[in-house]
Amino acid sequence: MDLKKYITEISDFPKKGIKFKDISPLLANNKALEFVINSFELANAWKIDKIIWLDARGFIFGSILAYKMKLPFIMLRKKGKLPGKCEEISYDLEYWSNTFEVQKNAIKLWDRIAIVDDLLATWGSAKAAVDLVEKLGWNVESLNFVIELESLKWREKFWNKKLISLIKY
């Protein structure tokens, strides 16, 4: 399936010079969304124990994938959004900084994790997710993205991880 026809490019959003990849048309098409979820499921079958989805658009794909695979799902949220004892990590993006948190008791030592998000672009959030997960002793088995911006060459940064991306620009 050609998923690119379900992505709209919006110039100068959220700031001048950015060509934002809008996934709204993909989410509005049940066949395209089903294709994304089935592709992630096939790539991760029998290899993972839990799914971590990144705040916020990763929630969409990660929750559906976790439900379909009958696996627990863990939220990696922006700072201050999770109760209880959390571990955190800060990271930079091209136009702001942020902090992720995860509940410390959410995953057992050496659980095999799939990280799910919508876009691999600036590397900041994906790298922070991997670093936080591995800091807690969990094993990142795969990184799953709907879209990868190849020109930024972030795939090379994850040379030792299985990286799945369904649309490449």
C-alpha positions, 0 to 999 in steps of 0.5 A: 500500500502506498501510504504516502498518499495518506500524508499531507505536507504542510509548509511552515508548521509549526515554524517557518522552514518546517515541512510538517507531515500530517498523519490525519488523513492516514488516521481517517482511512481505516485501511491505511491505519490497519496496514500500519498496525499489521505491518508493525505487528508482523515486524515484531511478532514473538519478539517483544514483551511490552510496547512503549508509545511516545507522547502524544501521537505514538499513543495512537499507533502504540495502543492499537498495536498493543491491543492487537498483539495482546501485550501490555503498553507503557506510556512515555509521557511528558513531565508531570503527566504520570503519577507515582515514582517516575524516571525521567530524561530531558531532550532537545528538538529542533525548536524546543526542549522537553522531558519524558517520564516513565513509571519505574515499576511499569516494566521488569528488568530485561523485558523486551520492548518495542518503541512506537511513534509516528515520526523519526525526524530530529532524533531527540525524542527517539534517542531519549526514549531509548536512553531512558528505557535502557537506563532502567535495564529494559531491552529495546528490541525495535523502534517503529515509526510510521514516517522516517525523514531519511535526509536527516540520517538518524537511522545511522544513530540506531545502527544496533537496533531494529528500526522499522519505518513504513514511509520514507521521505 
